[in-house]
Amino acid sequence: VVVAVVIVAFCHRSSAVFSRNTSTPIGTNDLQGQVIRASTEFSTIYEYDPHTDGSHNGRFAIECFTNWKYLSVSVMASHSLGDDIKTFYICPNTIMTVNVPIEIPSDDFKFGCGFGPNSGPGKNCIITGGWAHFKIIGSSKNVVFRDLAFTESRIASIVAAGEKDASVEFINCAWSSNDGKAAILIYNEAKGVPVTENVKIPDLVESRERSMAVRCDGCIFAKNQQHEDGTILSLGGEISFERTLFVGNVVNVGLIYSKY
C-alpha cells in the first residue's frame, strides 16, 4: 500500500571528545583526563588536549560533528561524567554513516543541524545506515532532534524504547528510504524485552507499563518501506503530530499502527 497523508495536528556551540590514537577503549577516567571545559559567550566547548604533560599546547576544539564515532563518544561522555552540556550539532552538508546506534540514557539531550546562523532546515545533515540511528532508553525526558534527515536504517531509524515518563520530540526532521520494522518504533523495553538488531515484532511482548511519548512537528516521512506493520509502530506508547507529511511510504498494515 502506498499512501500520502498530511497530518496537521494529532492527539551556540558544542564539540567532540576525542579518544587517543590507540586500540584501548576509552573509559570514564580517560575522559576525565582529556576533557577541558571552557566557557564562551554562547555555551561551553569541549576541548581535546593531545599532550599528557599538562602543557596544553596544541589544544583545539570543534564546533560541530562530522564523524559518528566522535558524536557517540561525546554523548557517552556527557552522560558518564554528569556534564551539563547536552546539546550537540552536526555540521552542515554532512553525511554521517552509522555503525551502531547512539543510546540516549538521560534527560535533556538535544541534537541539531549546524549552529548559530548556520543552523536550521536545508543545511543537509544526513544520518544514514545501521540497524538503528538513535535509541532512547530509561526515563529520558525532553530529548529533542531538530532539522535532521534519517535514511536507510535496516530495522528502525528511531527506537523509542524508554519508559512511560520518557519523551522525545522531532522538529523539522525527515525520514526517507528506511526499511525494516518502522521508521519510529515505540516500545518500553525495560518493562518488556530488549530491542536489538535481531528483533522480531511478535517477540516484543506487551510491556508491564505504558511506553514513552513521541512528538513530531513539521516532519516528513517519504518513501520508507515497512512490510510488517507501519511507518510508525507504537507498542503501548503515545504519538502526536503537528504539520507532518506522509508521502509515498510502502506499508503492510497502516502508516501509523498502534498496539496494546
C-alpha positions as CSV (number, residue, x, y, z in Angstrom):
1,V,0.0,0.0,0.0
2,V,1.4,3.4,-1.0
3,V,-0.2,6.3,1.0
4,A,0.2,10.1,1.0
5,V,-1.1,11.8,4.1
6,V,-0.7,15.3,5.6
7,I,-1.3,15.4,9.4
8,V,-1.9,18.9,10.7
9,A,-2.5,18.0,14.3
10,F,-2.6,14.7,16.0
11,C,-3.6,13.8,19.6
12,H,25.7,28.1,20.3
13,R,28.3,25.6,20.2
14,S,29.3,22.1,21.1
15,S,32.1,19.7,20.1
16,A,33.7,16.4,20.4
17,V,35.6,14.5,23.0
18,F,38.4,12.6,21.2
19,S,40.0,9.3,22.2
20,R,43.7,8.9,21.8
21,N,45.0,7.1,18.8
22,T,45.0,3.7,20.5
23,S,43.1,0.5,20.4
24,T,42.3,0.8,24.1
25,P,38.6,1.6,24.6
26,I,38.0,5.0,26.0
27,G,36.7,5.0,29.6
28,T,35.5,7.4,32.2
29,N,38.9,8.0,33.8
30,D,40.4,8.6,30.4
31,L,37.5,11.0,29.5
32,Q,38.1,13.0,32.8
33,G,41.7,13.4,31.9
34,Q,41.1,14.5,28.3
35,V,38.1,16.9,28.6
36,I,38.8,20.5,29.4
37,R,35.7,22.7,29.7
38,A,35.9,26.4,28.7
39,S,33.0,28.9,28.8
40,T,32.2,31.1,25.9
41,E,29.7,33.8,25.3
42,F,27.2,31.3,23.8
43,S,27.8,27.9,25.5
44,T,30.6,25.5,26.6
45,I,33.1,23.9,24.3
46,Y,34.7,20.5,24.8
47,E,38.4,20.7,24.0
48,Y,40.9,17.9,23.5
49,D,44.5,18.2,24.7
50,P,46.7,15.7,22.9
51,H,49.5,16.4,25.4
52,T,49.9,14.5,28.7
53,D,52.5,16.8,30.3
54,G,49.9,19.4,31.3
55,S,51.3,22.0,28.8
56,H,48.0,22.1,26.8
57,N,50.0,23.1,23.8
58,G,48.1,22.3,20.6
59,R,44.7,22.2,22.3
60,F,41.9,22.5,19.8
61,A,38.1,22.4,19.7
62,I,35.4,21.8,17.1
63,E,32.0,23.5,16.9
64,C,30.1,20.6,15.2
65,F,30.5,17.0,14.3
66,T,31.2,15.2,11.0
67,N,32.0,11.8,12.5
68,W,29.5,9.4,14.1
69,K,32.1,7.8,16.4
70,Y,33.1,11.2,17.9
71,L,29.4,12.2,18.3
72,S,28.7,8.8,20.0
73,V,31.7,9.2,22.4
74,S,30.7,12.7,23.3
75,V,27.2,11.7,24.2
76,M,28.5,8.9,26.3
77,A,31.0,11.2,28.0
78,S,28.3,13.8,28.8
79,H,26.2,11.2,30.5
80,S,29.1,9.3,32.3
81,L,30.7,12.5,33.6
82,G,27.4,14.1,34.6
83,D,28.2,17.0,32.3
84,D,25.7,19.8,31.8
85,I,26.5,20.1,28.1
86,K,23.9,18.0,26.3
87,T,23.5,19.9,23.0
88,F,25.3,18.5,20.0
89,Y,25.4,19.9,16.5
90,I,26.1,18.1,13.2
91,C,28.0,20.2,10.7
92,P,26.0,21.4,7.6
93,N,26.4,19.3,4.5
94,T,27.5,16.3,6.4
95,I,26.5,12.6,5.8
96,M,27.1,10.6,8.9
97,T,27.3,6.8,8.4
98,V,26.0,4.8,11.4
99,N,27.8,1.7,12.7
100,V,25.9,1.3,16.0
101,P,23.0,3.4,17.3
102,I,23.7,6.2,19.8
103,E,21.8,5.5,23.1
104,I,20.2,8.4,24.9
105,P,20.3,7.4,28.6
106,S,19.2,10.6,30.4
107,D,17.3,13.8,30.2
108,D,17.7,17.0,28.1
109,F,19.9,15.8,25.2
110,K,19.5,18.0,22.1
111,F,20.7,17.3,18.5
112,G,20.6,19.8,15.7
113,C,21.9,20.6,12.2
114,G,24.5,23.4,12.2
115,F,24.9,26.1,14.9
116,G,24.1,29.8,15.2
117,P,23.5,31.4,11.8
118,N,24.5,28.1,10.1
119,S,21.7,26.1,11.7
120,G,18.2,25.3,10.5
121,P,16.3,23.4,7.8
122,G,18.1,22.8,4.4
123,K,21.5,22.5,5.9
124,N,21.8,18.9,4.8
125,C,22.6,17.0,7.9
126,I,22.0,13.4,6.9
127,I,22.3,10.3,9.2
128,T,22.3,7.0,7.3
129,G,22.8,3.3,7.6
130,G,22.9,0.9,10.6
131,W,20.1,-1.1,12.1
132,A,19.0,2.0,14.0
133,H,20.2,5.6,14.3
134,F,19.2,6.6,17.9
135,K,17.8,4.6,20.8
136,I,16.1,6.4,23.7
137,I,16.2,4.3,26.9
138,G,15.2,4.6,30.6
139,S,13.2,7.6,31.7
140,S,15.0,10.1,29.4
141,K,12.8,13.2,29.1
142,N,13.0,16.4,27.0
143,V,15.1,14.8,24.3
144,V,14.9,16.9,21.1
145,F,16.1,16.4,17.5
146,R,15.8,19.3,15.1
147,D,16.5,19.7,11.3
148,L,18.0,16.3,10.7
149,A,17.4,13.7,7.9
150,F,17.3,10.0,8.7
151,T,17.8,7.5,5.9
152,E,18.4,3.8,5.1
153,S,18.1,2.2,8.6
154,R,17.5,-1.6,8.4
155,I,15.3,-2.1,11.5
156,A,14.1,1.2,12.8
157,S,15.6,4.7,12.5
158,I,14.5,5.7,15.9
159,V,14.0,3.1,18.7
160,A,12.0,5.0,21.3
161,A,12.5,2.3,24.0
162,G,12.0,4.5,27.1
163,E,9.7,4.0,30.0
164,K,6.3,5.6,30.4
165,D,7.7,9.0,31.6
166,A,10.2,9.3,28.8
167,S,9.7,11.7,25.9
168,V,11.3,12.8,22.6
169,E,10.4,15.5,20.1
170,F,11.4,15.8,16.5
171,I,11.2,19.2,14.9
172,N,11.6,19.7,11.1
173,C,13.1,16.3,10.6
174,A,12.8,13.9,7.6
175,W,12.8,10.2,7.2
176,S,13.3,8.6,3.8
177,S,14.2,5.2,2.4
178,N,14.2,3.5,5.7
179,D,13.4,-0.3,5.6
180,G,12.7,-2.8,8.2
181,K,10.1,-2.7,11.0
182,A,9.3,1.0,11.3
183,A,10.8,4.5,10.8
184,I,10.0,5.1,14.5
185,L,9.4,2.1,16.9
186,I,7.9,2.9,20.3
187,Y,8.2,0.2,23.0
188,N,9.0,0.1,26.7
189,E,11.9,-2.4,26.7
190,A,12.6,-2.0,30.5
191,K,9.2,-3.5,31.2
192,G,9.2,-5.9,28.3
193,V,12.1,-7.4,26.3
194,P,15.2,-5.8,24.8
195,V,15.0,-4.2,21.4
196,T,18.1,-5.4,19.4
197,E,19.3,-5.7,15.8
198,N,17.7,-9.1,15.6
199,V,14.3,-8.1,17.0
200,K,11.1,-9.6,15.7
201,I,8.0,-7.7,16.3
202,P,6.0,-10.7,17.5
203,D,8.7,-11.2,20.2
204,L,8.0,-7.8,21.7
205,V,5.5,-8.9,24.3
206,E,3.2,-6.4,25.8
207,S,5.2,-4.5,28.4
208,R,4.1,-4.3,32.0
209,E,3.8,-0.5,31.8
210,R,3.0,2.0,29.1
211,S,5.7,3.1,26.7
212,M,7.1,6.6,26.1
213,A,5.8,9.6,24.3
214,V,6.9,10.8,20.8
215,R,6.0,14.1,19.1
216,C,6.7,15.1,15.5
217,D,6.3,18.7,14.5
218,G,6.9,19.9,10.9
219,C,8.3,16.5,9.9
220,I,8.1,14.4,6.7
221,F,8.1,10.6,6.1
222,A,8.7,9.8,2.5
223,K,9.4,6.6,0.5
224,N,10.0,4.4,3.6
225,Q,9.2,0.7,3.3
226,Q,7.9,-1.2,6.2
227,H,6.5,-4.6,5.1
228,E,5.4,-5.8,8.5
229,D,3.3,-3.1,10.2
230,G,3.6,0.6,9.7
231,T,5.9,3.6,9.2
232,I,5.2,4.5,12.9
233,L,4.8,1.4,15.1
234,S,3.6,2.3,18.6
235,L,3.5,-0.6,21.1
236,G,1.8,0.9,24.1
237,G,3.2,4.4,23.5
238,E,1.9,7.8,22.8
239,I,2.5,9.5,19.5
240,S,1.4,13.0,18.4
241,F,1.9,15.0,15.2
242,E,1.8,18.7,14.1
243,R,2.1,19.7,10.5
244,T,3.6,16.4,9.5
245,L,3.5,14.9,6.0
246,F,3.5,11.2,4.9
247,V,4.0,10.6,1.2
248,G,4.9,7.5,-0.9
249,N,5.5,5.2,2.1
250,V,5.0,1.4,1.5
251,V,3.4,-0.3,4.4
252,N,1.6,-3.6,5.2
253,V,-1.0,-2.5,7.7
254,G,-1.1,1.3,8.1
255,L,1.1,4.4,8.3
256,I,0.6,4.7,12.0
257,Y,0.0,1.4,13.7
258,S,-0.7,1.1,17.4
259,K,-0.9,-2.0,19.5
260,Y,-1.7,-2.6,23.2
